[in-house]
Amino acid sequence: MSARAAAAETCASMLQDEPQLEKCALVDLAAAQFARDLPSLVLESPHEWVIYRGRDRLGLGSDETALVRRWTKRFPLEELLIRKVEPDAGSLFTTW
């Protein structure tokens, strides 16, 4: 099973739990926003890490751990999407 299919299955299983469904929706929105932003990010900030919550880009930097530490103080980890800015990054589906 692909990572995207596994994530979709996880989201489907969360339909009974509204707070979990909301978190899943935030990650889906974040993934879509990352895909839209990727062409400009590759040009402006290649090989950096970027973190999203929903449609909001929260941060960008070279240290993945620092981004996660900073933003998990404000938001649950399950609501965040972090990706490395690479030309082929749009084909990956990785969440924290």
Residue pairs with C-beta under 8 A, 6 or more apart in sequence:
1 9
2 93
3 92
3 93
3 94
4 93
7 27
7 93
7 95
10 24
11 21
11 24
11 28
14 20
14 21
14 23
14 24
15 21
20 78
23 76
23 78
23 79
25 54
26 53
26 54
26 79
27 78
27 79
27 80
27 81
27 95
29 54
29 55
30 52
30 53
30 54
30 55
30 80
30 81
31 81
31 93
31 95
32 55
33 52
33 54
33 55
33 56
33 57
34 50
34 52
34 81
34 83
34 89
34 90
35 90
37 50
37 57
38 85
38 89
38 90
41 48
41 50
41 60
41 85
42 85
42 86
42 87
45 60
45 85
46 85
46 86
47 62
47 84
47 85
47 86
48 60
48 61
48 62
48 84
48 85
49 60
49 61
49 62
49 63
49 64
49 67
49 82
49 83
49 84
49 85
50 57
50 59
50 60
50 82
50 83
50 84
50 85
51 57
51 58
51 59
51 60
51 67
51 68
51 71
51 80
51 81
51 82
52 58
52 80
52 81
52 82
52 83
53 71
53 75
53 79
53 80
53 81
54 79
58 67
58 71
58 80
59 67
59 70
59 71
60 67
60 85
61 67
64 82
64 84
67 82
68 77
68 80
68 82
68 96
71 80
72 80
77 96
78 95
78 96
80 95
80 96
81 94
81 95
81 96
82 94
82 95
82 96
83 89
83 92
83 94
